[in-house]
Amino acid sequence: MRNKKKLKQSFNKLQKQLIRGVLSIIGISLIIIFIFGNHGVVELYQLSKKRQQIQEEIVLLRQQKIDLEKEKSLLKNDKKHIEKLAREKYRMAKPNERIFKVIEKDH
């Protein structure tokens, strides 16, 4: 009778340890999945950083679009701007006009 009682206590103790071990493994697994999984904390952080970079790029592209629309408008409507651009960028000159190139001297 006494051996049965000790055996039963030993079995119950072993069973509790086994349950604790299994629950610990499940808990640790869930924590690892929560942190490193496809939708885990690390992935969400990386997506957040990427989203911020894309938002910054969108702002930059919108500003470039506005600048290009202004340039387009100037090229369509402003003769002085076209002349300035032709002189500076393409080194064009009016008839009988000379172009001088200034070369800076290195010190």
C-alpha positions in Angstrom: 0.0 0.0 0.0 2.8 2.3 0.9 4.7 1.6 -2.3 1.5 2.3 -4.3 1.2 5.6 -2.6 4.8 6.5 -3.2 4.5 5.3 -6.8 1.4 7.4 -7.3 3.1 10.5 -5.8 6.1 10.0 -7.9 3.9 9.6 -11.0 2.0 12.7 -10.1 5.2 14.7 -9.6 6.6 13.4 -12.9 3.3 14.3 -14.6 3.4 17.8 -13.2 7.0 18.3 -14.3 6.1 17.0 -17.8 3.1 19.4 -18.0 5.3 22.3 -16.9 8.0 21.4 -19.4 5.5 21.2 -22.2 3.8 24.5 -21.2 7.2 26.1 -20.9 8.2 25.0 -24.4 4.9 26.2 -25.8 5.3 29.5 -24.0 8.8 30.0 -25.3 7.7 29.1 -28.8 4.9 31.6 -28.7 7.2 34.3 -27.5 9.7 33.5 -30.3 6.9 33.5 -32.9 5.6 36.8 -31.5 9.0 38.5 -31.7 10.5 36.9 -34.9 7.5 35.5 -36.8 6.0 36.8 -40.1 3.8 39.2 -38.3 6.1 39.6 -35.2 7.5 42.7 -33.6 10.7 42.7 -35.7 8.7 42.4 -38.9 6.4 45.2 -37.9 9.3 47.4 -36.9 10.9 46.8 -40.3 7.7 47.5 -42.2 7.2 50.7 -40.2 10.7 51.9 -41.1 10.1 51.0 -44.8 6.7 52.9 -44.7 8.4 56.0 -43.3 11.0 55.9 -46.1 8.3 55.5 -48.7 6.4 58.4 -47.2 9.5 60.6 -47.4 10.1 59.5 -51.0 6.5 60.4 -51.8 6.9 63.9 -50.4 10.1 64.3 -52.4 8.4 63.1 -55.6 5.5 65.5 -55.1 7.8 68.4 -54.7 9.7 67.3 -57.9 6.3 67.1 -59.7 5.5 70.7 -58.6 8.9 71.9 -59.8 8.5 70.2 -63.1 5.0 71.6 -63.6 6.4 75.1 -62.9 9.3 74.5 -65.4 6.8 73.3 -68.0 4.6 76.3 -67.5 7.7 78.6 -67.9 8.8 76.8 -71.1 5.3 77.2 -72.6 4.7 80.8 -71.6 7.8 82.7 -70.7 10.0 83.8 -73.6 12.6 85.3 -71.4 13.0 82.0 -69.5 13.4 80.1 -72.7 16.1 82.6 -73.9 17.9 82.4 -70.6 17.9 78.6 -70.7 19.1 78.6 -74.3 22.0 81.0 -73.5 23.1 79.3 -70.3 22.5 75.6 -71.0 23.0 75.4 -74.8 25.3 78.4 -75.2 23.2 79.9 -77.9 23.6 83.5 -79.0 21.8 86.0 -81.0 23.2 86.9 -84.4 26.4 89.1 -84.2 26.7 88.3 -80.5 29.8 86.8 -79.0 30.0 84.3 -76.2 32.8 84.4 -73.7 33.7 81.5 -71.5 35.1 82.4 -68.1 37.6 80.0 -66.8 38.3 80.2 -63.2 41.9 80.1 -62.1 43.0 77.5 -59.5 44.7 79.0 -56.5 
